[in-house]
Each structure stands twice: as structure tokens, then as C-alpha cells.
Amino acid sequence: MGERVQGDTWGLAKAMEFIERGPEIGRLRTALRDCAAARGGGVLVDGAVGCGKSEILGWVGEQAAAIGAVSLSATGSATARARPLAILGQFLDGPAVPTRLALALDRLVEDEDTTRAARRFTTAIHEAALRQPVVVSLDDVQHADAASVRCLLHLARHSGRARVLVLLARSLDFALTDPQLGTEFLRRPDLGRIRLAPLSPAGVAELLAVGPGAADPGRAEQYHELTGGNPLLLRALIAEHRSAAGPATAPAPGGPYGQAVLTCLRRGGTGMWRVAKAAAVLDAGASAEVLRRLADTTALATAQALGALSGAGLLDGDRLRRAARNALLDSLGPAEHSGLHRRAATVLRHRGAPAARIATHLLAAHQAPDPWAVDVLREAAEEALDEDRAHRAIACLELAAEQCRDPALRAETHVRLAEVTGRLNPHAAEQRSLGAPLTALALGDLPESSMTALAHQLLSHGRLDAARRVLDRLKERTDPRAEWVDHVESDLPLSWLRHPHPAAPSPDPVERIEAAERLLRISGLTDVTLSPLVAALNLLIDRDRASRAEAHAQALLAESIRREAPGWQAVFGSACAQAALRQGRLPDAEKYARQAMAVLPERAGSLFLGGPLATLICVYTEMGDYGAAAHQVNQPVGKDLFTSLHGLAYLRARGRFLLATDRVRAALADFLQVAWLVHTWGVDQPFFVPWRTDAAEALLRLDETERARELVAEQLRLCGPGGGRIRGTTLRLRAMTVDVAERPALLAQAVEALRRSEDTLELARTLEALAESYRALAEPVRAATLQSRVWHLTRDCGARPRARTIAHAYADLLPANTGGAGANLSESERRVAALAASGYSNRGIAEELFITVSTVEQHLTRVYRKLDIRNRRQLPAHLRSHLDWCRPTPGPRGTVLRTGDKPRGTGPAAADSDSHRQPQRPGEQAAVQVAGPAEHIRR
């Protein structure tokens, strides 16, 4: 493979000699003919490094041999530059040098008089030219010693009537060039000058088409973009791609292209190398003055180096080409790379550059020891946040906190870092807010200006004790007569901390609700407003405004998605899930909760995870899908979860699941654990955590009616006359503690309260309790009417397994052989009438029962006649209880195992059969590992 690449490179070099070089080749042919005709002189070939000067000289040497000329060639080098007349010594090494000329050159090398050596050199060449033409060529003349250059210039000036051609080639790095050389070729008309430029895109396309193993000319733009038309880079790139035997891609690190770039830069000299490194590190349009300071060169050397880089095609506008920059930076060691970036940051700061640009170099240097660097990084972080570049802001703040030497400023930076981290990763934000900021607080290093923000963060993570410690410290360090109290009262989360207990004076709930809605309407979403916005959403949900809360949360969720903030997405997705659950929309709540969990970068050990996980447990429990609920309960959670507010939601959800699956004592343990925690933290509010009704329901199941009655009475007293959901739930449980004859009145009050609460699930439970009461009081028609309503509410909530259970439990509420309306209907007529009374159209009934529409109409006609009614609006409501829940046995995924059946339509049966989960009766559920600090419960 290496031999083939080398061969391809040589072939490409030969092909490049004539591509876009026609005029230059023509002038050199003329110079050779003039030389043979005793009209000698000199030609200076200018060009950037890699533009083909050496190839041109090689072609001239071949042509000289063709006309029988003696060819003397040499190449300047930095190592030999210190030795006078070193170039003349190289001429001795050429092939077929005449003996007399070789002896003369050998004597000249030892001559210490440059002027005498130049005359003697010219004489020796002219004597040799009497016998045959002589072509003298010197490549990289900018690296040749001055004595040799003077000898060659003397020869060129005095060869107008000799068969001598002096050919010099130099790179465009004028800082290393003898000024006399350029001046001499400008003032003498008999001395020619040729300029070699990089290839154009058309020239690159021609090369790709004619070179060995021709490539696709359609890639000419891509090749030109990578190389700038520099022939040396082109050869290396084409050879690299051909050796890879694949399509043209970005050059590989350390490959032929990268090596060619480094060769170009090093051959250009020290000035070009240093300026190129400065340009690579800055990677942006920088002024010549900035480059000069970073490269530590003179203004003239910087300008000359930029000209050389541009001539070599290495610049794209005012910056290095991307591939060339990568190759150059890859060649730098870590220490040099870091040092250049740090120096660039200093230079840019002195030039008044924006903070974001300076921060780029500080981040690349991985250090910011200068006193001004921390402020620049903090400013750059805020600018990045304005553009929603949270990752960039976090990187700036992390470096600022690491390099800061001022304890107060470092603590303030850590607080801000924890805030910003919440945009991306709530778990990481939890760790950061609990780490360095609290340590700084304990040491007295946390400034007052950061305490409120830290309290917000701790409260949003559910760390009540830590949040209170911060506020207590803030109160100690500020004047109590000042604005601290007013500030807390106007701040939703902090004022909630100030009035946590029911016995404490609390602001008017109506005013708080209005303040919450006003905050949600007018506040933009930022790291600072995140905690108040979430507190406002929770307040609306707790105060029976779940639909309003969901509308605001959906808008905030959409904004979080647009701004690519997964941490915020999880927070507001969880709020949407809570609001949907409170409204009884179980599928929506499940979707939101799963979305919130899906965007979390880290789940293990996250306190925030307790919120959406609790929602999922509640959703599946309410659906009656106890297998799915058990799966969520068995998900591992960290012990720290039970030390935060998120743990309260999780414990309640797990307790509700255990209660639904007849593990009543385990459920009661979870509810009492919640009670112990809220009392310990001082946040025992019925609207926040209604643990009393949870515990009362468990106690009723254990036949401990008196204890349940006490808890219910206490909750009624605490919630007062308002609070539809809490009051309705409490009244339902109170009804369960009195005689059955007294229950309907209490349950009717509960229904009235719940109608204003948006809690459809709790309303369905209360209506079911009322239906059960009527059934116990031997009023089956009223019970059937209510039960039909319960079934519809449960089905509409998406609780299909539970709806099936309800349907089966009440299928015999009004048996077909009992008296009353519908007793003399046939089974088919009763089934059609039940569906019609439930609101089905004739077509819907036909699809549901797999009969024709005509048959439906015939059945309804007979039903109307038997019941002595005129239309379906007069069908008795209790007929809905006669729905035939025992449809043909569903097969996999709801299909009916009967040939020729059509898919099910809408309605109760369709709603039931769509669910892929099978209901499980109590005692049949999967084993659940009830984990948690239940052993600490104290009654």
C-alpha cells in the first residue's frame, strides 16, 4: 500500500506541473532557448510553500538535460545557512559536473572574500558555458547563506551574453529573505520573475480528472475547501483518500494531509509557524495586532506571515482552514496548547473582547488563575444562558468555582451553578445545592444575596429542614425591621415555609390563588423564577384549580422543550401529570409522567423521581391495573427520598396501592409514616398532604370506626368550609362512619363539594358509595342510575380495568326477572335498549352487537311499544345497568374469536377490550416489596 501511495503522489506531482501553469512554463521554455542562444540571465520563481516551486525547478532540470546543458542544483536550508558559500558546495554534488568546473568550485568554497568569490564563480561558470549551456538552480533561496546568494546574483547580472541561466525559487516568507534579492530582480529588466499561485477549483477538478487513479471531479469544491488549492496539500489529501479506498472524508488525524500541513508551516519559517499557531488558537477573525501579541512577533513579521499563509491557501478569509487548524492543534502538546489559550484570553481581555470569547480560551486552557478570570467566566455564563446554552454556562461556572480564591464569591458561584444545573439534570442540581453551598453556609461564607436563591432550590428538592436553616441564618444576619419579612411574604415558596402549620396564621387562600395565577401569567421562565412557578402550579392543583394549572404547565413545558432544557421538561411534565391525575384523566397523567421520567438524565438516587413515580403508581392503582402498579412500586428508590417532600407523594401513592390490593395494615403504616414526617417537618396541611383521610379509609377497612371518625372530624375542622376535593373526600369517609340511613345526606354534600373540584375520580368514588347506600336501603332503581353514572365516569377517566370490575359487580343490580320497566323485554331487546339508553347511535349499537342497523331499528320499535314510550330519550335510566358485560370472549388484543366478526365499535365493551392489561383481584397481584423507613412510625 505504501508503494502505491508513493507512486500515486509522484504521478500527481507530474500531472500538476502543467495544470494552470501554462504561462509560467512558456516563460521558462523561452528562458531555456535564450540560454542556448547565449542570451542568458536569471529567473526568480516566487510562490507560497507547497505551491510547486520545487516541481518547476525539477522540470527545468529535465529540460536542461534534453538540450545537453550542465545542470547545477542546490537547496537552501536553515542548518547550512551559517556556513558561507555552503550552496556552492552543494553544486559539487550534482551529477555530470565537468571536472574543471568542479575543481574551480572546490577552490571557491574556501574563499573568505565574498566579492572575489562571486567574480571567480562567474568566471568558472562562463568558462564551462563555452563548451555547453549551464543551468544553475537554487530552491528555497530564503534559507540560503548570504554569500552564496550574492554569488548567484552576480552570475545572473553578468550572463546576458553567455549560455547561462540562473533559476532561483523562494517561498513568500519575506521575513527570512535577503531584501537585495527582490530589489535586484525588480530593477533589472533582463532578470525575469514568475509567481506561482494555488490552484483554482477548476484546476482542482482538472487534476482529479487527469491524475493517476482519477477521482470524481464533482468533489473539486470539497478538495479545494480543505486545501485552498495548495498542490502539496492536494497531493497528500488525494493520496490519503485513495489509500483509504473509500469516499472522500475529513482528513484523518496524523495522516498524510496533516503531515503536509505541518511541512508547509515549518518550511515557511519561524514567523509563519508562530502566527499560524496564534491563528489556530484564536479560531476567529482576529486583527493583526491580536495575532502579533499572541505570536509575540513584530508587526512586519506578522503581516508577512499572514501573506504567506494566504498565498499557501491555508487561510479561509481571515482564519485558518478548519482541517489545517485541526492538524496544527493536534501537533501541540497539552502544556503548549493550554498556555496558548491562556495567553489568548489575556490578550483578548486587554483588547476589550467580549466575555464569551475570552471564556472560550479560559475553558480551553482548563485554568483561570488570573484575578479577573472568575468575573469573566460568570459574565460569560449569563450570556450563554440568555441564548439557552446551559451546557456552556455550566462549564463556565464550574471553572469559575474551581479557580475562585474568594470564599464568598466561590459560594455564590456554587449556588448559581446549582440553579443552572437544574435546567439539565435535577439530580445533579440536588447534589450541588446540598454540597458546597451548605458547607459555605455553615462556615459563614455564603453571602446574604445568595441565601434566598439557595432556599428556593432546597425547597424545590423537598429539603425543608435545610431550607429553613438557610432562612433562619438569613434572618439572623439581616435587620428584622428591614424588608426580609415582606420579601418572604411576597414569595410563594418561602411564605409557604413561613406558614406551614394549620394553627399558624395563613394568608387568605383566595389572595394566594390570585397571586399564583398572576405570577404564572406574567413571569418568564428562568432559573430564578423556576421555584416560584412550580410553587404556584402546586398551589393551584392543591386548591382545586387543576385545569388552570395544567394549561400553565403545558405552556411552560412547551417552552422548556423549545429551549432544550430536559430538567425543566421533567419538572413541568410532572406538574402536568399531577394536574391530569387530579382531573381524573388517567391516560394523560400516565403519558406526562412517563415523559417526565424519560428525559431525566439520571434516575438512580434522584429525589425528583419520587414525584412522577408516585403519579404512575396512582394512575395504575386508579385504573385497577394492579400488576402495572406493582411494577412501579418495586422500582428501586434511594433512602434519601423519604427525607424530602417527594417522598411524601411516593409514600401516599404506595399506601393507596397497598390499600387497593387488601394489604391494609401495610397501607396504614405508609399513611402514618406520612403523618409522622409532616408533623416532624411542620407542614401538616390538609390541602397539601391529606393523610388523615388516607389513614381513616384504612382504619375503616380494619373495622376501627372510632379512630377513623376522629381523624375525619379533625380533617373537617382543619379544612374549613372551603376546599371541594378535600371536603368532599372527608365527607365521604365520614358517611362511612355513620348508620347507613344517614349516609345519603352526607354523601350528597360530598358530591356537591366534589362537583366544584374537578376531581372526577373522587366524584366517581363518592357516587359509587352513594349507589351502594341506596342499594343497602333497597332502592335499586336509584342505585342503578347512580351506578351507570359511576361506570361512565370511570370509563371516561381511562380506568378500563376498574370499569369492568364495576360493571361485573353491579350486573345483577336489577335482574331481568324482577318487575318494573324492562321486565318483559327479551334478552336481545334489553341489550339494544341498554346501549340506546347509554347514548349509542343505531349504527354504534349495530357495530357493538354485530347486527345490522335494520335489526337495531326493529328491536327499538318493539322496546318502545312494550315500554309505552315514543323515543329513546324516554328510555328509563336504569336500563343502562342491563348492559350485557359478557360479550363474546375477546381474543388477543381485543379481537373476537368468531369468524367474520367486525372490529368492536365505541362503547363500554370497546373501552374494556382495548386494554392490554388484565385486572387482578385482591390476593392475585404480584408480590410487592414494601420498602421504606416504616419502622420509624410512631402513632
N, C-alpha and C positions, 0 to 999 in steps of 0.2 A: 504493500500500500504506500509506504514512504517513497519508493522509487517512482511509482506512478504520479504521486503528487508533485515530486520534484520535476518530473518530465512535463507535467501539465504547466507548472509555473514557468519553466523555460520557454515552452511553446507560447504561453500567454505573453511573455516578455517580447518575443519576436513579433507577435501579432500587434502589440501595442506600439511598435516603433513607427508605424505609418498611419495609425488612426488619429485623425485630427492633427497630424504633424506634417502635412504636405508642404506648406510654405517653408517651414524650418528645414526639412530635408532638401528642398530645392536650393536653398541658400548654401547649405553645406556641400551639395554637389558642385555648385558653382565655385565655391572656395577651393575644392579639390582640383577642379580643372585649371583654375588660375594658378594654383601651386605648381601643377605640372608644366604650366606655360611660363614659369619664372615670374609670376606676379603674386608673390607670397604675401603674407600678412598674418592677422590674428582674428579669432572669433571668440567672443565671450558668451557662454550659454548660461543664462540665468534661469532659475526655477526653484520652487519650493522643494523641500525634502520629499522624496518619493515620486516626483513628477517625471522621471525618466531621463535625467541628465546622464547618468552612467550608461544607460542603454544607447543613448545617442552617441556618446563617445565610443562605445564598443562598435557601433555600426560604422562610424568613420574609420576606425582601425581596420575593419574588414575591407572597406572600400580602398583604403590606402594600400593594403597588400595586393589588391586586384590590379592597381596601376604600377606596381613594383616599387612603391615608396617604402622607406625605412620608417617604422612606427615606434616612437618612444613614448611610453605612458607611465604615469605615476598617479598616486592618490594621496592627498593631504590627510594628516592625522594629528590629533592633539598630542599623542605621545611623542611624535618625532618633531614636533614644532619647535622645541627648544634647541635643536641642533641646526646651525646654519648650513645651508646648501644640502639639507637632507634629501630634498626632492631630486637633485641632480644625481645623488647616489642611487635612487630608485631606477633611474634611466639605464643604469648599467645592468640591471637585472632583466631587461627586456630581451626577447628572442631576436636573433639575427642582427645584433648590433655590430656594425663594422668595427674591425679591430682598431684602426687608427682613431675612430671616434671614441671607442671605449677607453683607450689609453688617455686621450685628452680629457675625458670626463673624470677619469680616475684622479688625474692630477688636479683638476679644478676643485674637487671636494675638500682638499686640504688648504685651499687658498683662503686667507683670512681677510683679504681686501675685497669687499663686495663689488666695488666698481670695476676693479681689474678682472675679477672672476666673471662679471657679466660680459665684458668685451671678449675675453678669451672663450667663453661659452658660445657667443655669437659666431666668432671666427671658426670654431670647431664645427658647428652645425653647418655653416655656409660651405666649408670645405667638403663636408660629406655630401651636401646637396649638389655639388658639381658632378658627382658620379650618379646619384639617383635622388628623387624627391624625398624630403624628410617631413614627417608629420609628428609634432610634439603635442601631447595632450596631458592635461593635469586636471584630475577630478577633485572635488572638494577643495578648491583653492583657498577657501576661507580658513582652512585648517593648516595650510602650508606655511613654512617659515618665511619670513620677510625677505631674506637674502635670495632664496630660490625664486620668489615671485618677481623680484627686481631683475633677475637674470632673464626670466621668460618675457617680461615686458620689454627689456632691451632687445631681445631677439625679434619680438613681433614688430617693434618700431623700425628695425633695420633690415627687414626681409622683403621690402617692396619689390626688389628685382632679383629675388632668389627663389629657388624652388623649395620654400619652407612655409609650412602652415602651423601656427601656434593655436591650439584649441584649449581654452580654459572653461571649466564648469564650476559654478558656485551656487550654494543654497542661499535663499533670501533671509539670512540672519545677519543683517548688516552690522550688528554689534561686534562680530568677530571678523569682519572683513577689513583689509587694508584700504583706506579711503583712496589711495593713489591708484588702485586698480580701476575702480569705477570712473574716476576722473580721466584717466588715460584713454579709456575706450570711448569716452564722450567727446574728447577734444580732437581725436584723430579720425578723419573720415575713412582712412584706409583700414581701420580696425572695425570689424562687424560685431553686432550684438543680437542675440536671439533670446526670446523669452518663452519658456515652456509653462503652459497653464494646465490645470487639471482638466480632465475630460468632461464634456457636457453630457447630459442624459442621452442625447442622440449618439454620442461617441461610446457611451457605456453599452447601449443597445447593439451598436455595431460590433463591439468587442465580444459581447455574449453570443452573437450570431456566428462570428468567424473563428473564435478561439477553439482550441482543441477540446473535444467533447462539448460542443456548443450548448449553452444553456438557453432557457426561454428568454428571448429579448423583451417579452412583456414584463419581466421583472426588473427592467432597467431602472425604473424610478426607485424601487426598493434598494437596489445596489447603490444607486447614486446617493440616496438618503443616508446610507450607512457610511459611505466612503468619501462623499464630496467630489467624486471623480478622480481621486488620487490614484494613479496607476499602481503604486506599490500596495496600497490597501486593497485595491480591486483584485490584484493577483492573489493576495493572501485570502481574501474572502471567497473568491471563486474556487480556489483550491480547497479551502475548508469545507465548502458546501459539497464539492464533488467527492471529496474523501468520505463525507458522511453518507453519500449515496442516497440522499433524501431531499425534500424540498427546502428551499432557502428559508432559513430561520434566523433568529438573532445569533450573533457570534457567541461561541462558547467561551467561558472564562479561561484564560490562559491558552487559547487556541492560536492558530496562525494569524488570524486577524488582530487579536490583542497584542501578539508579539510584534506585528508590523507597526502598530500604532506606537508602541514604546520605542521601536527602532527609529521611526520618524522623529519622535520628540527628542531622543538622545542625540541623534545626528544633527539636530537643529542647534545644539549648543546649550550651555547652562541657562542663558536668559530665556530661551524658548521653553525649556523644561520647567523652570520655576514659575513662569507666567501661566503655563498650561496647568500646573498643579493648582495655582490660585484660581484659575477659571473653573476647573473641575470641582473644587470645593465650594465655590460660591454658587455654581449651577444656576445662575440667573444673570440677566443683563446687568453687568456691573460697569461702573465708569473706569476709565483707565487709571484714575487716581486711586480707587479702591484696590484695583489689581496691583498697582505699583506698591502700595503699602503692604498688602498681604504677601506679595512676592519678594518684597524688600529689594527692589531694583530701582534704577533711575527711570525718570520719565521717558528718556530717549530709548533705553533698552526695552521698556515695556511696549512702547509704540512699535519698535522694530519686531519684537516677538509676536505681537498681535498681527502684524502684517505677514510674518512668516507662517503663522497658524492659519490665517485666512487663505494665503496662497497655496498651502498644502491641502486645503479642503477640509481641515479639521474643525473649522468654526461653522456653525449654522446660525447666521445672523451675528449676534453678539455673545453666543455661548458655544461651548464645545458640543460637538455632536454626541448624542446620547451613548452610542456604542463606544465611541472613543473615550468618553468620560468614564464609563464603567471600566474599560480596560486600564485606564490610568489609575483610578482609585483602587482597583484590585491589586495593583503593584505596590501600594503603600502599606507599610506596616501599621499595626494598631496605634502605636505611640505617635508616629508621624501623622497619621490620619486625625487622631484626636487633637493633637497640637495645632494642626492647620485650622480645624473648625473652631477651636477656642480662640485662636488669633483672629480668625474671620469675624467672630462675634465682637471682639474688642474693636476691630477696625470699623465695623458697621455701626457700632454704638457711637463712636466718635464722629462718624459721618451723619448721625441723626437718622438712621434707618428705622423702619417700623419695628415694634417689639416682636411681631410674629416672625419676621425674617431673622432677627437676632436669635430668637429662641430656637429656630431651626438648627443653628450651628451649635448652640449650647446642648441641645438634645443629642446631636450627632457626636459631640465631644464627650458626652456622658459625665460632664462635670461642669460646675458653675461656681468656682471658688471666689470670684470677684464680688465685692460688696454689692454692686449694682445688679448682679445677675438674678437674684431672687425676685426683685421687683419686676424685672423684665419678664421673667417666666410667669409670674402671676398675672401681669397685664396681658401677655400672650394667651394665657388660658382663658381669660374673659373674652378676648376677641374670638377665640376658637368657639366658645360656647355661643356667641352671637350668631355663628354660622352653623350651629348644631354639630360641631366636630368634637364630640365628647371624648373620644379616644385621645385626640391630640391634647385636649385640655387636661385630661388625667395625667398624661405623660409629663406635661409642663409642671403640674402641681406636685407630682411625685418627685421630680428632680429638685424643685424648689424646696420641698420639705426635707429632702435628704441633705441638701447643701447649706440650708439655713443655719446660722450660728446663734441667732437671737431666739431665745426660748419662747417668748410671747408670739413673735411672728411665725415661728415654726408651728406652734399650737394652732394659731389662726389658720394657717395653711392646711393643716391636717383636717380641721373642721370643714373647710371649703372642699377639700378633696373628698371627704366622706359624702358631702352633698352631691357633688358631681358624679361620683361613682354610682349613686342610686339611679341615674339615668340608664345605666347599662346592666348593673348587677346588684340587686337588693341585698344578696347575701354578703358580697364584698363590702357594701356600704355599712351593713350591720357590724362587721368586724372592725372596720376603720373607725366608726363612731364610738365603738366601745373600747378601742385601744388607746392610741396616743392622746386623743382629746381628754379622756377621763383621767389619764395619768397626769397630764398637764394641769387639769383642774385640781387634782389632789395636791400637786406641788405648788399651786398658786400661780402657775404660768399662763393660764388661759385668760385672755383679756375679756372684759365685760361685753365688748362688742360682738363676741362670738358665742356667748352663753345662750342667748335666745335661740340662735340657729341650731346649736347642739341639742338644746332641749326639744326642739321640733323633731330633729332626727331620731332621738331616743324614743320619743313618744310614737313616731310613725313605725318604729320597730317593736313597739309594745313594751319597751323598757320603762315602766312607770317609776320604779324606785330611783333609777339613775336620772331620769328627767327631773324628778323632784329635788334630788341632790343638787343638780345644776341650778335650778331656780332658787333654792334656798341659799346657795352660795352667791348668786346674783343679788338677792335681797340683802344679804349681809354686806356686800361691797358697794351698795348704792344707797342714796338718801331715801328713806321710806316716804318722805314727804314729796319726793320728786314724782316723775312720771312712770315709775315702774308699775304701780298698781293699775293705772289707767291703761298702760300698754298691754298688760296681761288681760285685762277685762275686754279689750277690743280684739284680742287674738283668740280665735275659736279653739284651737287645741290647748293653749295654755290656760284659758279661762275654764275649760272643762277640768283641767287639773286642779284649779283653784276651788271649784265647787263639785267635788266628786261624790260626796255623800248625800243621801236623801235628806238628812237632818240639816245640812248646811243651806244657807240662803242661796237660791239659784236664780239666775236671771229669768225673765219672762220667756217661756218656751216659744211663744209666737214671735217675739222680737228676735230670738235666736234663729228661728227658722227663716225669718225675713232677712236677717244678716247673712245667713248661709247662702240663700239664693242670690242675694246681691253680690256676694263675693264670687260666686260661680259665674255670674253674668259678666262682671267687669274685670276680673283678674286674668291676666295672661299666665300661661304655664311656664314656670321657671323652676329652678332648683329651690329657690327661696319660697315660692308660693305652693310648692307641691304639698307640703304637710297641711297647710290651711285648707286647700282644696279638697284633699281626701277627708279631712275632718268635717267639712261642710257636706260632702256626699254622705258620709256615715250618719250625720245628724238628720238629713232628710229621710234616709232609709229607716232609721230608728223611729222617726216621728210620722210614719205612715205617708210619706211623700216619695215612695219608691219609683213611681213613673217619672217624676221630675228629676230625681237623682239619676235615673238611667239615661235620660235624654242628655243631661250634662256630662255624665261619664262616657257616653258614646262619642260625644264631640271631643272630649279630652283624649279618648282612646285613638280616634282618627288622627288627631294632631300628633300623638306620640308615635304612631306608625309613620306618618309623613316625615317626622323629624328623626326617624331611625333610632329611637330610644327604647330598647327592649325592656329595661327596668320599669319605665313609666307604663309601657304597654301591659306589663304584668299587673301593676298596681290598679290601673283603670279597668283592665279586663276583669280583675277580681271584683271591683266595685260593681261593674255591670252584672256579673254573675250573682252577687248578693241582691241587687235590685230586682233582677228577673226572678230569683228564687222567692223573694218576698211577695212578688205579684203572682206566684204560682205558675210561672212559665218554665216548667222543668227542663224541656229540651234546650231552650235558650240559655238557661243557667248552666247546664252541662257544657254547652258549646263554649261559653265565655270562660268557664273555669278551666277547661282543657286548654284553651288558647293561652290563658294566663300562665299555666304551668309549662306549656310548650316553649315559651320564649325565655324562660328562666335559664341563664347560662349555668347556674349551679343550683342543685336541689338539695344535696346532702347537707344536713345541718342548717338549712335556711329557716329562720323564724317565719319569714313571709309565706313560706309554702303552706303553713298551717291554715291560712285563710282559704285559698282555692281548694285545698284538700278537704277542709271541713264542708265547703259548699258541695263538692261532689258526693260526699257521704250523705249529706242531707237530701240531695237530689235523688239518689238511688233509693234511699230509705222511703222517701215520699212516693216514689214510683211503685214501690213494692218489689223492686229488683234487689233482693237482699244478697244475692250472690255477688253482684257488682259492688254493692256497698261493702260487703265483707272484704273484697279485694282491696278497696281503698283503705279500709281500717287497718289492714295488715301491712300497708306500706310503712317502711321504717321511718321514724321521726326522731330527732335528737332530743335529749333530755332538756336542753335549754328551751325548747318550745313551751314547756309548762311553766316557764318563768316569765312569759310575755303574754300580752293581750291576745295574740294569735292562738295561744294555747287554750284560752277560754273557749273560743269558737270551736276548736278541734274537740275539746272535751265534751261540749254540749252536743256536737254532731255525733260523736261516738256513743254518747249516752242515749240519744234518740234512736240510733240504730239498735243498740242492745235492748232497749225497751220494746221496739217493734218486733224483735225476734225472741221475746219472752225471757230474756235474761235480765229480769227486773232488778235484782239486787246489785248486779254489776253496773247497771244503768244508774241506779240510785247513788252508787259510790262515785261515779263520774260527776253527777249533779252536785253532790255535797262537796266534792273536790273544788268545783267551780265556786261554790259558796264560800269555802274557806279562803280561796285565792282572792276573791273580790273584797272580802272583809279585810284580809291582810293588806291589800293594796289600797283600801279605802275608796273603792269605785263601785260600791253596791248600789246600782241604779236599775230599777226595773225596766226602763226603756233601753238600757244598754245590755244588760245580761239578766233576762227574766228567769233566773234559776229556780225561784220558788214554785212557779207553775210546772217546771220540769220535774222537780222533786215531788210535788203534790201528785202529779199523774202517776209516778212510780209508786208512791205510797198507797194510792187508791188501788192499784193492781195488787198490792200486798195486803189489802183489807185494813190498812191503818188509816181509817177515815178521819179520826180526830186530829191526828198530826197533819194530815192533808188539809183539813178545814182551817187549821191555824195558819198554815203557810198562805193559803188562798186569801184569807181575811187580811193578813199583813200586806199582801201584794195589792189588794184592792185599796187599802188605805194609802199605800205609797204612791200608786199611780194616779190617784185622784179621779176627778170626773172625766178628764180627757184621756186620750190615748186609745184609739179604736182597737188596734190589734191587741195590745196588752190587756186592755179591759175586757175585750170580747173573750180572749183565751181564758182569763181568770174567771169570768162569769160562767163559762162552760164547765170549768172544773169545780166551781162552787156548786153548780147544779148537780154534779155527780155526788156531792156530799149530803144532799137533802133527799127527802122522800120523793118517789117517782111522780107523785101527783103535783109536787111543787116545781118540778123541773121545767115544764114547758114555758112558764113565765120567765124564769131566769135565762133559759136558752133563747127565748125570743129577744130579750135585751142584748144578749151576746151577739145574736145575728144582726141586730140593728147597729151595734157598735162596729162589727166587722165589715158591714157593707161600706163603711167610710174609710176602711183601712187599706184597701187594695190587696189584702191577703186572701187570695182565692182558696188556697189550700186550707187555711184555718176556718174559713167560712164553710167549706165542704165538710170539715170535721164536725163543726157545730151543727150544721143541718142534719148530718148523719146521727148525731146524738139526739137531736130533736125528733127525727123519724123513729129512732129506737124507743124514745119515750112514748110516742103515740102508739107504737106497736105494743109496748107493755101495757098501755091504757086501753087496749082493744079498739083502736081507731085505725084500722088497716088502710082505709082509703087515704086519709091524711098522711099516713106513713109512706104509702106508695108514691103519692105525689111528691113528697119531700125527697124520697129516695131516688126518684127519677131525676130530680134536680141535682142531687149529690153525684149521681152517675155522670151526668152531663158535665158538671164542674170538674170532676176528677179526670174524665176523658180529655176535656179541653186543656187541662193543665199538662197533659202528656204523661199522666201516670197510668199507662195502659194495664200493666200487671195488676195494680190496685183496683182499677175499674173492673177488671174481670172478677176479682175477688168479691167486690161489692155486688156485682150482678149475680154471681152464684149464691151469695149469702141471702139475697132477697128474691131469688127466683120463685120461691113458694109463698111470697107475701100475700098474694091474692090467688089462691088455687082456682083452676078452671071450673071445678065443680061447685064452687060457692055461689051464692046468689049475687045479685047486683048486675049492673050493666056489663055486658060482655059474657055472661054465664052461658048463654045459648049459642055462642059463636063456635064454629068449628075451629080446629087447630090451625088450618091454613088461613081462615078469616082473622083469627086472633093475631096471628103473626103479621099479616098485612096491616091490620088496624093499629098494632103496636108501633110499627115503623111509621105509619102515616101520622099517628099522634106525636111521634118524636120529631116530626118535621121533614121527613123524607118526601121527595117528589115521587111521582109514579114511576119514572124511569129509574130513579135511585132504588126504589123498592124492588123493581124487576131485576136490576143488577145484583142486589143484595141476596135475593131469594132464588136467582137463576130461573126466573119465569119470564113470560112475555109481558109487555105493557098492557095488552088486551086482557090478560088474565088478572092483572092487578086491578084494572077498572071493574071487572066483573065481581071480584071479591069485595071491593069497596061498595059497590051498589048493594050487594046483599047485606053488608055490615050496616049501611045507613038505614036500610029497611028494618032490620032486626032491632036496631037501637032507636028507631023512630027519630032520626036526625036528618038534616039536609046536606051537610057538607063536612069536610074534615075538620073545620075549625070548631065544630061542636063535639068532636070526639072526646070522651072523658079522659082527663089527665092520667087517671090510674091505669089506663090501658098500656101506658109505657112500661109498667112493671111486668107486662106479659111478653116482653121481647124474648124471643127464643135464643137463649145464650148458647144452646147446644147445637150449633151449626154442624154441617159435615166436617169430619175430622180434618184439620189442616195438616198438610204435608210440610216438607222442608220449606222455609222462608215463606210460609203463609199460603202455599199452593194447596188446592183441594184435591184429594186423591179420588177423583172421579172423572172419567173420560169425557172430553167435550166441554168441561166447565170453563166459564169465562173468569177473568180475574175479579176479585171482590171489588165492590164499589165503596163508597164512603159510608160511614155509619159505625155503630158500636162494634160490629163484628170485624169490619175492616180495620178499625183502630186497634182492636185487640191482636189481630193476626199479623199486623205489621211488625210487632215487637219480636226481636230475635231472642229475647231473654225469657226464660220460663220462670213463672212465680214459684216461690218456695214457701211452704207452710212453716210455721214455727217449729223448730226442732230439726228441720231438714237443711238448714243453712250450713255453709262451710264453717269450719272452726275458725274462730277469730281470736287472735292473740291480743288480749286487752292489756296494753302496756301503759305505763304512766305512774306518777307518784301517788297512786291511790292510797297507799299505806299511810300517808300523812294526814288522811282525812280525820277531822275531829268534829263531832257534832256539838 
